[in-house]
């Protein structure tokens, strides 16, 4: 993702669109490289690569 700051609603819309299109690359691009995903408790500290494998 470019260095453009998106509004929260824009991020959610992009995430939902990517999810519905089964676009894992787009989904993970919306996360910081060292993202923490609190929805996946067993994998709370995740990199983009870990998220890619779990989605």
DSSP file (Angstrom, degrees, kcal/mol; ACC not computed):
  #  RESIDUE AA STRUCTURE BP1 BP2  ACC     N-H-->O    O-->H-N    N-H-->O    O-->H-N    TCO  KAPPA ALPHA  PHI   PSI    X-CA   Y-CA   Z-CA
    1    1 A X              0   0    0      0, 0.0    25,-0.0     0, 0.0    29,-0.0   0.000 360.0 360.0 360.0 141.3    0.0    0.0    0.0
    2    2 A X        -     0   0    0      1,-0.1     2,-0.0     2,-0.0     0, 0.0  -0.100 360.0 -95.3 -67.6 173.0    1.3    3.5   -0.8
    3    3 A X  S    S+     0   0    0      2,-0.1     2,-0.5     0, 0.0    -1,-0.1   0.035  83.5 126.7 -81.8  29.1    2.1    6.0    1.9
    4    4 A X        -     0   0    0      1,-0.0     2,-0.6    -2,-0.0    -2,-0.0  -0.768  61.4-129.6 -89.6 129.1   -1.4    7.5    1.6
    5    5 A X        -     0   0    0     -2,-0.5     2,-0.3     1,-0.0    -2,-0.1  -0.686  25.3-159.1 -82.0 120.7   -3.3    7.7    4.8
    6    6 A X        -     0   0    0     -2,-0.6     2,-0.1     1,-0.1    -1,-0.0  -0.685  20.3-111.1 -96.4 152.4   -6.8    6.2    4.4
    7    7 A X    >>  -     0   0    0     -2,-0.3     4,-2.1     1,-0.1     3,-0.5  -0.492  34.8-108.5 -74.7 153.1   -9.7    7.0    6.7
    8    8 A X  H 3> S+     0   0    0      1,-0.3     4,-2.4     2,-0.2     5,-0.2   0.883 119.9  52.1 -52.2 -43.3  -10.8    4.0    8.8
    9    9 A X  H 3> S+     0   0    0      1,-0.2     4,-2.4     2,-0.2    -1,-0.3   0.877 108.0  52.4 -63.0 -36.4  -14.0    3.5    6.8
   10   10 A X  H <> S+     0   0    0     -3,-0.5     4,-2.5     2,-0.2    -1,-0.2   0.900 108.9  49.7 -64.7 -40.6  -12.0    3.4    3.6
   11   11 A X  H  X S+     0   0    0     -4,-2.1     4,-2.6     2,-0.2    -2,-0.2   0.931 111.4  48.6 -63.5 -45.1   -9.7    0.7    5.1
   12   12 A X  H  X S+     0   0    0     -4,-2.4     4,-2.7     2,-0.2     5,-0.2   0.919 112.0  48.8 -62.1 -43.8  -12.7   -1.4    6.2
   13   13 A X  H  X S+     0   0    0     -4,-2.4     4,-2.5     1,-0.2    -1,-0.2   0.914 112.7  47.5 -63.2 -42.8  -14.3   -1.1    2.7
   14   14 A X  H  X S+     0   0    0     -4,-2.5     4,-2.5     2,-0.2    -1,-0.2   0.901 112.7  50.0 -64.2 -40.1  -11.0   -2.1    1.0
   15   15 A X  H  X S+     0   0    0     -4,-2.6     4,-2.7     2,-0.2    -2,-0.2   0.932 111.9  46.9 -63.9 -46.6  -10.6   -5.0    3.4
   16   16 A X  H  X S+     0   0    0     -4,-2.7     4,-2.8     2,-0.2     5,-0.2   0.918 113.0  49.1 -63.3 -44.1  -14.2   -6.3    2.8
   17   17 A X  H  X S+     0   0    0     -4,-2.5     4,-1.6    -5,-0.2    -1,-0.2   0.930 113.2  47.0 -60.4 -45.4  -13.8   -5.9   -1.0
   18   18 A X  H  <>S+     0   0    0     -4,-2.5     5,-3.0     2,-0.2    -2,-0.2   0.905 112.4  50.1 -63.9 -41.7  -10.5   -7.8   -0.9
   19   19 A X  H ><5S+     0   0    0     -4,-2.7     3,-1.6     1,-0.2    -2,-0.2   0.937 110.5  49.1 -61.7 -47.1  -12.0  -10.5    1.3
   20   20 A X  H 3<5S+     0   0    0     -4,-2.8    -1,-0.2     1,-0.3    -2,-0.2   0.786 113.0  48.3 -64.6 -26.8  -15.0  -11.0   -0.9
   21   21 A X  T 3<5S-     0   0    0     -4,-1.6    -1,-0.3    -5,-0.2    -2,-0.2   0.348 111.0-122.1 -93.1   5.1  -12.6  -11.2   -3.9
   22   22 A X  T < 5 +     0   0    0     -3,-1.6     2,-1.1    -4,-0.2    -3,-0.2   0.865  57.8 155.6  56.4  38.4  -10.4  -13.7   -2.1
   23   23 A X     >< +     0   0    0     -5,-3.0     4,-2.2     1,-0.2    -1,-0.2  -0.722  15.7 172.3-101.1  85.0   -7.5  -11.3   -2.6
   24   24 A X  H  > S+     0   0    0     -2,-1.1     4,-2.8     1,-0.2     5,-0.2   0.862  76.7  56.9 -62.5 -37.6   -5.1  -12.2    0.2
   25   25 A X  H  > S+     0   0    0      1,-0.2     4,-1.6     2,-0.2    -1,-0.2   0.909 108.9  45.9 -62.2 -41.7   -2.3   -9.9   -1.2
   26   26 A X  H  > S+     0   0    0      2,-0.2     4,-0.7     1,-0.2    -2,-0.2   0.909 112.3  51.6 -67.5 -41.5   -4.7   -6.9   -1.0
   27   27 A X  H >< S+     0   0    0     -4,-2.2     3,-1.4     1,-0.2     4,-0.2   0.961 112.3  44.5 -58.8 -52.0   -5.8   -7.9    2.5
   28   28 A X  H >< S+     0   0    0     -4,-2.8     3,-1.4     1,-0.3    -1,-0.2   0.786 103.4  65.5 -67.7 -25.0   -2.3   -8.2    3.9
   29   29 A X  H 3< S+     0   0    0     -4,-1.6    -1,-0.3     1,-0.3    -2,-0.2   0.720  94.1  61.7 -67.8 -18.0   -1.3   -5.0    2.2
   30   30 A X  T << S+     0   0    0     -3,-1.4     2,-0.3    -4,-0.7    -1,-0.3   0.558  94.9  77.9 -82.8  -8.2   -3.7   -3.2    4.5
   31   31 A X  S <  S-     0   0    0     -3,-1.4    17,-0.1    -4,-0.2     2,-0.1  -0.739  89.2-107.4-100.8 148.9   -1.7   -4.3    7.6
   32   32 A X    >   -     0   0    0     -2,-0.3     3,-1.6     1,-0.1    -1,-0.1  -0.381  37.4-108.4 -64.4 152.4    1.5   -2.9    8.9
   33   33 A X  T 3  S+     0   0    0      1,-0.3    15,-1.1    14,-0.1    16,-0.2   0.825 121.4  37.6 -54.5 -34.8    4.5   -5.2    8.3
   34   34 A X  T 3  S+     0   0    0     13,-0.2    -1,-0.3    14,-0.1    13,-0.2  -0.312  91.3 168.3-111.5  46.9    4.6   -6.0   12.1
   35   35 A X    <   -     0   0    0     -3,-1.6    11,-1.9    10,-0.1     2,-0.5  -0.164  29.8-145.5 -63.8 152.1    0.8   -6.1   12.6
   36   36 A X  B     -A   45   0A   0      9,-0.2     2,-0.7     0, 0.0     9,-0.2  -0.987  11.4-162.7-116.7 119.4   -0.8   -7.4   15.7
   37   37 A X    >   -     0   0    0      7,-1.7     3,-0.9    -2,-0.5     6,-0.2  -0.891   7.8-172.7-106.5 108.0   -4.1   -9.1   15.0
   38   38 A X  T 3  S+     0   0    0     -2,-0.7     3,-0.2     1,-0.2    -1,-0.1   0.562  79.7  69.5 -78.7  -7.9   -6.2   -9.4   18.2
   39   39 A X  T 3  S+     0   0    0      1,-0.2     2,-0.8     5,-0.1    -1,-0.2   0.728  96.0  55.4 -78.6 -22.5   -8.8  -11.6   16.4
   40   40 A X  S X  S+     0   0    0     -3,-0.9     3,-1.8     1,-0.2    -1,-0.2  -0.727  70.3 178.3-110.3  79.7   -6.3  -14.4   16.2
   41   41 A X  G >  S+     0   0    0     -2,-0.8     3,-1.2     1,-0.3    -1,-0.2   0.838  78.3  53.1 -55.9 -39.7   -5.3  -14.9   19.8
   42   42 A X  G 3  S+     0   0    0      1,-0.3    -1,-0.3    -3,-0.1     3,-0.1   0.704 121.6  33.5 -70.8 -16.3   -3.0  -17.8   19.2
   43   43 A X  G <  S+     0   0    0     -3,-1.8    -6,-0.4    -6,-0.2    -1,-0.3  -0.225  76.4 144.6-126.9  42.4   -1.2  -15.7   16.6
   44   44 A X    <   +     0   0    0     -3,-1.2    -7,-1.7     1,-0.2     2,-0.9   0.864  65.5  54.2 -56.4 -43.5   -1.6  -12.3   18.1
   45   45 A X  B    S+A   36   0A   0     -9,-0.2     2,-0.4    -4,-0.2    -9,-0.2  -0.816  80.4 164.0 -96.5 106.5    1.8  -10.9   17.0
   46   46 A X        -     0   0    0    -11,-1.9     2,-0.2    -2,-0.9    -3,-0.0  -0.917  32.6-145.3-126.3 144.9    1.8  -11.5   13.2
   47   47 A X     >  -     0   0    0     -2,-0.4     4,-2.3   -13,-0.2   -13,-0.2  -0.507  43.9 -98.2 -89.9 172.5    3.8  -10.3   10.3
   48   48 A X  H  > S+     0   0    0    -15,-1.1     4,-2.6     1,-0.2     5,-0.1   0.898 126.9  53.8 -58.2 -39.2    2.1   -9.8    7.0
   49   49 A X  H  > S+     0   0    0    -16,-0.2     4,-1.7     2,-0.2    -1,-0.2   0.913 107.8  48.5 -64.3 -43.1    3.5  -13.2    5.9
   50   50 A X  H  > S+     0   0    0      2,-0.2     4,-1.3     1,-0.2    -1,-0.2   0.910 112.4  48.9 -62.8 -41.8    1.9  -14.9    9.0
   51   51 A X  H  X S+     0   0    0     -4,-2.3     4,-1.8     1,-0.2     3,-0.5   0.918 107.1  56.2 -62.3 -43.0   -1.4  -13.2    8.3
   52   52 A X  H  < S+     0   0    0     -4,-2.6    -1,-0.2     1,-0.2    -2,-0.2   0.882 109.4  46.4 -55.6 -40.9   -1.2  -14.2    4.7
   53   53 A X  H  < S+     0   0    0     -4,-1.7    -1,-0.2     1,-0.2    -2,-0.2   0.762 114.6  46.9 -74.5 -25.5   -0.9  -17.9    5.7
   54   54 A X  H  <        0   0    0     -4,-1.3    -2,-0.2    -3,-0.5    -1,-0.2   0.663 360.0 360.0 -93.8 -17.9   -3.7  -17.7    8.3
   55   55 A X     <        0   0    0     -4,-1.8    -1,-0.2    -5,-0.1    -2,-0.1   0.472 360.0 360.0 -82.1 360.0   -6.4  -15.9    6.2
